[in-house]
Amino acid sequence: MAQLSAIAPFRFHRAWTILVILIVVQVIGQAISMSAGIMVPLLKDPEGAFGWNIFTVSAAIALYYLIGSLMSPVAGMMGDRFGSRPIMFGCGVLYLVSMLFIGIVSQTWHFFIAFGVFLAITQAFTFVPLQASIGGWFRRRLGLATGLLQGAGGIGSALLAPGVAALLDAVGWRETFWFIAFLGGGLIILCSIFFRSKPADANIRPYGIRGDDPPDVTPPVELLKLRLKVFGQHMRRTRAFWNLPAIHGLGCAGHGIVLIFVIDYAHEIGISVTSGAWILFFISLFSIVGRFVVPLLAERFGGKPVMIVALFLQGVTVLVLFFANDLWAFYLFGVLFGLGFGGEMSAYLVVNRQYFGTGPMATLYGWEIMGAMMGHAIATLLGGLVIYLIGYLPVFALSMGFSIVGVLVILTLESTKRVLIPDWEESLPPEARSESLYHRQPEPRPAPPSGALPEATPGD
């Protein structure tokens, strides 16, 4: 592959193949989590196959987010320790099993285990270490790579919601989830064959690396453990380490309420589930703008101000739901809300690089996703209880509140204009530092001319 890229006139680098693989896996992994709102009116339909109440359904979905929250740091640490490739293969197998199990649920405890536990574990391992691995492949243009990853994920999510709704309507519950099981699980397993956790595993250097950049090294196991420990100690001394998971949690609580309950709310006022699924389509479709643009803006201008704008937009656009009575009004809401929602969730990989440099990031990202999933869990359970006791509009006010509080927490962050722990390796013994490890590594094949970029301008 490296020999091909050395002569490719269109400047091909394997990092772009890795990006495509991650996009495919991300879309599959989000197939149900982004479409969970479609299941709510079906599971609570008194004339349907289940007939559960709204609080029972929301509790099962909240369990999914709670288990995903608890497993996310574990997934991140395992990604840093073992690499993402074996995790991807395991996720493919677990995804297939989870979807098969969901297809045959008939009791509430079946759904709690299949969706709330099995699929949650799958989601954590599919999302955290795999997304974090993109930082190791792109030394430059991480904002562009992240924007493409998040934007393509938005396209997939936009198509999934009406697609899953149409399948459920056409072939039923079991056949829908079994189809997703074999297609999605099989594709993830296939992708793992061609995936590599980091450039060194393919004997090449990251995209855009320059001569003055820190070397890309794979330390021995004992030194890797030491480096992870010391890097973590330095991260935990910063406000950003603690505030970023909280911000992610508040942002996800804000949009999680909408994603889970907006279709059921529309259904309650007379809109069909199939038509309501297009609300999620418009949310996901227009989230592509935020998903793609926000990482680029964050890389250029710093992540802090960009995150403030995106999260504020997510919160304030929920006001439209208080006046929505017709289908077109819900679609308009989907357009406006999607812009902020897509931006809120897509800047973290870039912000992590700005705060913590090129250190091992999967563990940090795992804590951030833990915050995100915990926000989803609390908001879903609380939202279901509020709807059960009071109604829908108060829960949408709660969504706005979560987002606005998140904006206030962002204001407490350090500036993203400088790395917070530039000298963390000075706490390591000399033999564990990058320079020493680089000299003990076999020299990789030279990076192709296409892999290196011209001298970056400020903000790149």
N, C-alpha and C positions, 0 to 999 in steps of 0.2 A: 504494500500500500504506500509506504514511504517512497519507494522507487518510482511508482506511478506519479505521485504528487510532485516529485522533483522535476518531471518533464511536462506536467500538465499545463497547457497554455492558458487554461481558465483559472489557474491559481487554486486548485483544490487542496484542501487539507482534511485529514480524517476527522477533525473536530466537528465538521459539519455533518458527517455521517452519524456521529454520536448524538448530535443535536436532534437529527431526524428520529433516531431510535427513542430518545427521551420523549419527544413529542408524541409518538405513537403510544408509548406506555402511559404517559400522563393522561391522554384522552381516554384510554381504556380504564385506567384507575378511577377516573372521575365519572364513569358512566352512570353509576348509581348515586354517588354522593351528590352530584349536581342535579340529579333527577329525583331525589328523594321526595320532593314536594308533590310529585305526581302520584306517589303511593298513598299519601295521606287521605284524600277523599275516597280512594278505593278501599283502604283498610277500615275506614269508619263508616262506610255505607251500610246502613242497617239492613238493606235488602241484598247486600253482596255476600261473598263467601266468608267474610271475617266479622264485620259488625262490631269492631272494637270502638271504644270512646276515644275522644281526641287526646285525653291525658295519657291513656295507655300507649297510643301510637307515639306521642311526643316523648314519652319515657323511654321507649325502645330506641328511638333515634338519638335521644340524649345519651343513652348507654353507648351507642356507636361512637359518639364524639368523645365520651369520657375514656373509653378503652383506647381509642386512637390517641388521645392526649397523653395517657400514661405510657403508651408504647413508643411515642415519637422520640423521646430522648434515648431510649434503648436502641431504636433503629438508627439514630444518628451516630451513637457510639460504635455500633456494629459496622456501620458504613466506613467510619474512620479506621476501624481496626482490621476489617476483613476485605474491604473494597465493595463496590456496588454490584459487580457482575454476579457473584453467587446469590446475592440477595434478590436480584431481578429474577433469576430462575426459580427460586423458592416462592416468590410472589406469584409467578405464573401458575404454579401448582395450587397454591392456597386460594387464588382468585377463582380457579375452576371449581374447587371443592365448595367454596363459599356460595357461589351462584347456584350450583346444583342443589345445595341445601335450602337456599331461599326459595327455590322453585317448588319445594314440596312442603313448605310450612303449612300447618293447619291449626296450631295452637299458639297462644301468645308467647309461651316460653320457647317454642321453636324459633319464632322470629327474633326474640331477644338474643338467643345464642347465635343464630345464623347471621343476622344483620348486625346486632349489637356487639358481638364478640369476634367471630371469624372474619367478617368483612372489614371490621375496624382494624384488626391487626394487619390484614392485607394492605389496607389503605396507608397505614403508617409506614410500612416498609416499602411500599411502592413509591411514596411521595418523598420522604425525607432524604434518605441517602442518595437517591437517584437525582433529585433536583439539585442537591448540594454538589454533586460531582461535576456539574457543568463549569463550576469555577476553576477546577483543575485543568480543564481542557482549553480555556480561553484566558490567556494572560492579558490580551487586549481585546477590545470590543465585547466585553462581558455584558454591557448594557444592551447591545444589539442582539447577542445570543439569547439573553434572558427575555427580551421583548419578543423575539421570534418564538421562543418556547411557550411563553405565556399567551401570546396572541393566537398561535395555532391551537393551544389548549382551549381558548375561547371559541374558536370555530367548531372544534369537536363538541364542546359542551352545548353550543347553540343547536347543533344538529341532533344531539342525543335526546334532548327533552321531548320534542315532538316525535322522534323516532321510537323511543321507548313507549310513549303514549299510544302511538299507532299500533305497535306490536301487541301491547296489552289488550287493545280493543279488538285486534284481528284474530289473535291466536290464543289469548288467555295468559294467566299468570305463570303457570309452570313452563309452558313452551317458550315464553319470552325470556325467562331467566336461564333456562337451559341453553337457548341459542346464544345468549350473552356469555355464558360460562365457557362453551367450547370455542367460540370465536375469540373472545377476549383472552382467556387463559392460554389458548394455543398461540396467539400472536405474541404475548409477553414471553413465553418460553422460546419462541423462534427468535425474538429480538435479542435474548440473552446470549445466543450463539455468536452474534456479531458485535456485541457490546464489549467495551473495555473500560475498566474503572478509572484509569488515568493514562496519560500519554506514555509513561514509562512502560506500561504493560504491553504497548504496541511498539516499543523501541523507537519512539519519536518524541519530539519536544512539543510543548503546548503551542497553540496558535498565537502568533504575535509576540513570541518571546524575543527579547533583545539581549545584547551582550552584557548589559549592566543589571539585568534582572537576577533575583535570587534563583539558584539552580532548582530544577525539578528532580527531587531525589526520593528514593524508596528506602528508608532506613531499616536495619534489622529489627526484629520484633521487640527486643528489650529496649532499644533506643526509641522506637516508635511510641511505646507506652510512656516513656519518660517525657518525650516531646509533647504528647497529648496532655499529660498531667500538668506540665509547666505552662503550656499555652492556656489551658483552662484556668489555672490559678491567676494568670494575668488578666484574662477576660473578665473574671468575676469581680475584679477590683474597679470595673467601670460601671457607670450608670446605664450605659447602653445595653449591657448584657442583661440587666434586670428589667429595663423598661421596654425593650423591643418585644419580648413575649407578651407583656401586658398590653402593649399597643395592638399587637396582632390579635390578642384575645378580644379586646374591645371592638376592633374593626370587624372581626368575624361574628361576634355576637350581633352587631348591627345588621350585617347583611344576611346572617344565618336565619334570623327570624323571618325575613322576607322570603328567602329561598324555600323555606319549609312550609310557610303558612299562606303565602299569597294566592296560590292556586286554590286552596281549600276555601279561602275567603271569597274569591271570585265565584267558586262553585256554590257557596251558600247564598249568593245574591242572584243565582240563576244562570251562570255561565258554565258550559259543559267542561268536563275535564280535558277533553281533546283540544277545545279552543283555549282553555286556560294554560295548557302546556306551551302555547306560543308566547305567553308572557315570559316564561323562562328562556324561550328562544331569543326574544328581543333583548332581555337582560344579558344573556351570554354573547349575543352577536355584537352589541354595542360595547360590551366590556372589552372587546378586542382592541378598541382604540386606546383605552386606558392601559391594558396589559402590555401593548407594544410601545406606546409613547412614554409612559412613566419611567421604565428603566432607562431609556435613552436620556430623558430629562434629568433623572437622578444622577446619572453618570456625568452629565455636563454641568449641572448647577448644584449638585449636592442633594442627597436624599431627603433631608429634613423638611425643607419648604415644599417639595413636591408631594411628600406624604401628607402634609397638612391640607393642601388643596384637595387631594383625592378623597381623603376621609371626610372632610367637610362636605364635599359634593355628595358623597354617599348618604350622609345623614340628612341633609336638607331636602333632597329630592323625595324622601319618603312622605313629605307633606302631600304629594299628589294623591296618595291612596285615600286620604281623608275626604276627597271629593270625587273619587272614581266610582261611577255607577254603571257605565257602559264599557263594552269590550275595548273600544278605541282608546278610552282613558287609561285602561290597564296597559295597553300596548305602548302608549305614550310614556307612562311610568317606567316600563321596561327599558325604553330607549334612554331616558334621563338617568335612571338609577344605575344602569349598566356602565355608564361612563365612569362614575365614581367608584363603583364596586370593582371594576377591572383594575383601576389604578391603585386602590387600597392594598390589594393583595400581591402586587407584582414587583415592588421595589426592594424587598428584603435581601435578596441575593447581592444586589449592587451595594446596598447600605452596609452589609456585612463586610464586603471587600473594602469599602471606604473606612470603616472603623477598625478592622482587624487585619488588613493586608492579605497575604496569601497563605496564612496558616490553615490548619485542618478545620474545615468549616461545618462538616456534617453534624458534629455534636452540638454546636451552637444553633444550627438550623433546626435540629431536633427539639431543642428547648423552645424555640420560637413557634414551631408547629404545635408543641404541647400547649403553649398559651392559646394559639388559634383554636385548637380542638376543644380546649376547656371552655373558651368563650362560646363556641357552638353548643357545647353540652349544657351549660348553665342557661343560655338564652332559649334553647329548645325546650328544656324542662320547665323553665319559668314561663315561657310563652304558652305552652300547652295548658299550664295551670291557670294562667290569666284568662285565656280564651274559654276554658271550661267554666270558670267562675263568673267572668264579667263579659267578655266579648273580644272582638278582633281589634278595634281601633286603639284601645289602650296598649295592646302589645306592639302596635306599630309606633306609638309614641315612645315606648321602651326602646325600640330599635334606634330611633333618632337619638335618644339619650346616650346609648352606648357609643355611637359614632362621635358625638360631640365631646364626650369625656376623653375618648381616644385622642382627639385633636389637642386637648389640654395636656395630655401626657407627652405627646410629641414635643411640645414646647419645652419640656424639661430635658430633652436630649442634648448631648454634646454636639458641637459642630461636626459636620461630616467632611470638613475641608482638610482634615489631617488624620492620619492613622493614630489610634489611641495607645497602642502598645508596640511602637516600632522597634523597641530594643528587648523584646521578650526573650530572644535567644541568648542574651547575655547571662540569663539565669541558668543556662544549661552548662554542663561540663563541656570542655572544648571538643571532645570526640562526638558529641551529640548535635553539634551545630551544623547548619547547612553546608558551610564551606568544607568541613572535615568529611561529611558524608559524601559530598560531591566527588571528592578526590578518591574515595574508596569505591565508587561506583564504576562499572564498565561504561566506557564512553558510548553514548547512544549515537545512532546514525545522525549525521547533520540534518538540521531542519531544512526543508526545501525553501528555496527563495520565496515561494508563495506564502509560507507560514509566517515570515517576519513582515512586519509592517513598517512603513516609514516612521521617522521620529514623530511621536504623538504630540499634538498640540495640547495646551492646557485644557483640562476637562475630559480628555480621552480616558 
